[in-house]
Amino acid sequence: MRRYLHLARALLVAFMATMTATTAVAQVQTYPTKLIRVVVPFTPGTGIDILARALSEPLAKRLGQPLVVDNKPGASGNIGSDLVAKAAPDGHTILVTVNTFTMTPALYRPLPFDPVGDFAPIAKVAVGNLALVANPALGVNNVAELVALAKRKPGEMNYASPGNGTPQHLAMELFKHNAGVDIVHVPYKGSAGAVTDVVGGQVPMMIMPVHTALPFAASSKLKVLAVSGEQRSAQAPNFPTFKEAGVENFDVDLWYALLVPARTPLAIINRLHQEITAVLAQSDVRDVLIKQGLMPSVGAPDELAALIKADLVRWQKVVTDAKITAD
């Protein structure tokens, strides 16, 4: 009798495995079956929003279903990320995110989602440089002069950022920590207000994407003091890297990626990775991204998974060492 029970259980397990595999195959064969929602956890008009829209139209053509970009800003990207974490794992909801995704967990406790357990990576899709800029009225021409001024006036100067936990915020806090200066953080609700006030002189400095800084530098409205990256930016070859400017251990480049909810079938993830790789190979798509200061850079899902895990550890250490808190 016991032997028959074991046999029955084995047959049931085999049957369930077969049914699961059959269901997964059916999902992939028919995927996608409806409109795909592309969630951008930041405001319209930002670099990440432009990237999402640049990818969505050609991706829709390849998948045979419309893609609609849905901006869900707030809480440094956490609101949009949480929405995707709780979405159906069927490939019809995609998160386009930036490495803020690996920074906010160190600042916001508890998060409503697990950045590792609640998501499945598709691919890293682009990398962008950051620039430290100052309003000309501040009277500094390079990083050394800024550091010297900040040391003469500890706690008297401010810097802007698009919000708590954003790459610009943590990058500037890392700069402060490495340079040994005290500059007060002024968080904004998005990039537009922060950039406007730095250009207008209401706040004297900030870190911003290099492509955002260059037009203001060309018109002498801002001074670019340093740019992130191991080598000089192809977009801004006349400006020094942070290392050249005397700031060591400053790896703060932006990276952008696509994620779906955990438990999305692997075959759907592979299909999306395949299609996004093809889209990023298109010259018209690459041109749009490069004009936004984003260098297309695609990798395998497991490479993105490893990057996310490593950055979660790295930024937690930065936050702890620099004693950064959510304002």
JODA-V567186 format. One record per residue. N is the residue number from 1. RES is the residue in one small letter. D_LAST is the distance of its C-alpha to the last C-alpha in Angstrom with 1 decimal. Layout:
BEGIN
[[N/RES/D_LAST] [N/RES/D_LAST]]
END
This chain:
BEGIN
[[1/m/66.8] [2/r/63.7] [3/r/64.5] [4/y/64.4] [5/l/61.1] [6/h/59.6] [7/l/61.1] [8/a/59.8] [9/r/56.2] [10/a/56.5] [11/l/57.8] [12/l/55.1] [13/v/52.4] [14/a/54.1] [15/f/54.4] [16/m/50.8] [17/a/49.8] [18/t/52.2] [19/m/50.9] [20/t/47.3] [21/a/48.4] [22/t/50.4] [23/t/47.5] [24/a/45.2] [25/v/48.0] [26/a/48.5] [27/q/44.8] [28/v/44.8] [29/q/48.2] [30/t/47.0] [31/y/43.3] [32/p/41.9] [33/t/43.4] [34/k/41.1] [35/l/38.4] [36/i/35.5] [37/r/32.0] [38/v/29.7] [39/v/26.0] [40/v/23.6] [41/p/20.0] [42/f/19.0] [43/t/20.5] [44/p/24.1] [45/g/25.2] [46/t/22.7] [47/g/24.4] [48/i/23.9] [49/d/25.4] [50/i/28.3] [51/l/28.9] [52/a/29.1] [53/r/31.6] [54/a/33.6] [55/l/34.1] [56/s/34.7] [57/e/38.0] [58/p/39.9] [59/l/38.6] [60/a/39.9] [61/k/43.3] [62/r/43.5] [63/l/42.5] [64/g/44.6] [65/q/42.0] [66/p/39.5] [67/l/35.8] [68/v/33.4] [69/v/29.9] [70/d/27.5] [71/n/24.0] [72/k/21.5] [73/p/18.1] [74/g/14.8] [75/a/11.9] [76/s/12.2] [77/g/15.9] [78/n/15.8] [79/i/17.8] [80/g/20.6] [81/s/20.8] [82/d/21.2] [83/l/23.9] [84/v/25.8] [85/a/25.5] [86/k/27.3] [87/a/29.8] [88/a/33.4] [89/p/34.1] [90/d/36.9] [91/g/35.7] [92/h/35.2] [93/t/31.4] [94/i/29.8] [95/l/26.2] [96/v/25.6] [97/t/22.4] [98/v/20.9] [99/n/19.6] [100/t/16.1] [101/f/18.0] [102/t/18.1] [103/m/14.6] [104/t/12.5] [105/p/14.6] [106/a/13.1] [107/l/9.5] [108/y/10.5] [109/r/13.2] [110/p/15.6] [111/l/16.2] [112/p/19.0] [113/f/21.0] [114/d/22.3] [115/p/21.8] [116/v/25.2] [117/g/27.2] [118/d/26.6] [119/f/27.4] [120/a/30.4] [121/p/30.1] [122/i/32.5] [123/a/31.8] [124/k/29.6] [125/v/30.8] [126/a/29.4] [127/v/27.6] [128/g/26.0] [129/n/25.2] [130/l/22.2] [131/a/22.8] [132/l/21.2] [133/v/22.2] [134/a/22.4] [135/n/23.8] [136/p/27.4] [137/a/26.8] [138/l/24.6] [139/g/28.0] [140/v/27.2] [141/n/29.4] [142/n/28.1] [143/v/25.5] [144/a/27.4] [145/e/27.4] [146/l/23.6] [147/v/23.0] [148/a/25.6] [149/l/24.2] [150/a/20.7] [151/k/22.4] [152/r/24.3] [153/k/21.3] [154/p/18.6] [155/g/15.3] [156/e/17.2] [157/m/16.5] [158/n/13.8] [159/y/13.4] [160/a/12.7] [161/s/11.9] [162/p/12.8] [163/g/9.4] [164/n/6.9] [165/g/9.6] [166/t/12.3] [167/p/15.0] [168/q/14.5] [169/h/10.9] [170/l/12.2] [171/a/15.5] [172/m/14.2] [173/e/12.4] [174/l/15.8] [175/f/17.6] [176/k/16.0] [177/h/16.8] [178/n/20.3] [179/a/21.1] [180/g/19.9] [181/v/18.1] [182/d/15.1] [183/i/13.7] [184/v/10.6] [185/h/8.3] [186/v/9.0] [187/p/8.1] [188/y/11.2] [189/k/12.8] [190/g/15.2] [191/s/17.1] [192/a/19.6] [193/g/17.6] [194/a/15.9] [195/v/19.4] [196/t/21.1] [197/d/19.2] [198/v/19.6] [199/v/23.3] [200/g/23.6] [201/g/22.3] [202/q/19.5] [203/v/17.1] [204/p/19.3] [205/m/18.2] [206/m/16.5] [207/i/17.6] [208/m/19.4] [209/p/22.3] [210/v/25.5] [211/h/27.5] [212/t/25.2] [213/a/25.4] [214/l/29.2] [215/p/30.5] [216/f/28.4] [217/a/29.7] [218/a/33.2] [219/s/33.1] [220/s/31.7] [221/k/28.6] [222/l/26.3] [223/k/27.1] [224/v/26.5] [225/l/26.0] [226/a/25.9] [227/v/25.9] [228/s/24.9] [229/g/27.8] [230/e/30.5] [231/q/32.9] [232/r/32.7] [233/s/31.7] [234/a/34.8] [235/q/33.1] [236/a/32.2] [237/p/34.9] [238/n/35.0] [239/f/31.5] [240/p/30.8] [241/t/28.8] [242/f/26.0] [243/k/28.6] [244/e/31.2] [245/a/28.8] [246/g/28.4] [247/v/25.2] [248/e/26.1] [249/n/24.7] [250/f/22.6] [251/d/23.4] [252/v/20.8] [253/d/23.1] [254/l/22.2] [255/w/24.3] [256/y/25.1] [257/a/26.8] [258/l/28.5] [259/l/28.2] [260/v/29.9] [261/p/29.7] [262/a/31.0] [263/r/34.7] [264/t/35.6] [265/p/39.1] [266/l/39.4] [267/a/42.1] [268/i/39.8] [269/i/37.1] [270/n/39.9] [271/r/41.1] [272/l/37.7] [273/h/37.3] [274/q/40.9] [275/e/40.4] [276/i/37.1] [277/t/38.8] [278/a/41.6] [279/v/39.4] [280/l/37.6] [281/a/41.1] [282/q/41.9] [283/s/42.2] [284/d/40.9] [285/v/37.7] [286/r/37.2] [287/d/37.8] [288/v/35.2] [289/l/32.5] [290/i/33.6] [291/k/33.4] [292/q/29.7] [293/g/29.2] [294/l/29.3] [295/m/32.0] [296/p/33.4] [297/s/33.3] [298/v/34.4] [299/g/34.8] [300/a/35.9] [301/p/33.8] [302/d/34.0] [303/e/32.7] [304/l/29.6] [305/a/29.3] [306/a/29.6] [307/l/27.0] [308/i/24.4] [309/k/25.1] [310/a/25.1] [311/d/21.8] [312/l/20.1] [313/v/21.3] [314/r/20.6] [315/w/17.0] [316/q/16.4] [317/k/18.2] [318/v/16.2] [319/v/12.8] [320/t/14.7] [321/d/16.6] [322/a/13.9] [323/k/11.8] [324/i/8.8] [325/t/5.9] [326/a/3.8] [327/d/0.0]]
END
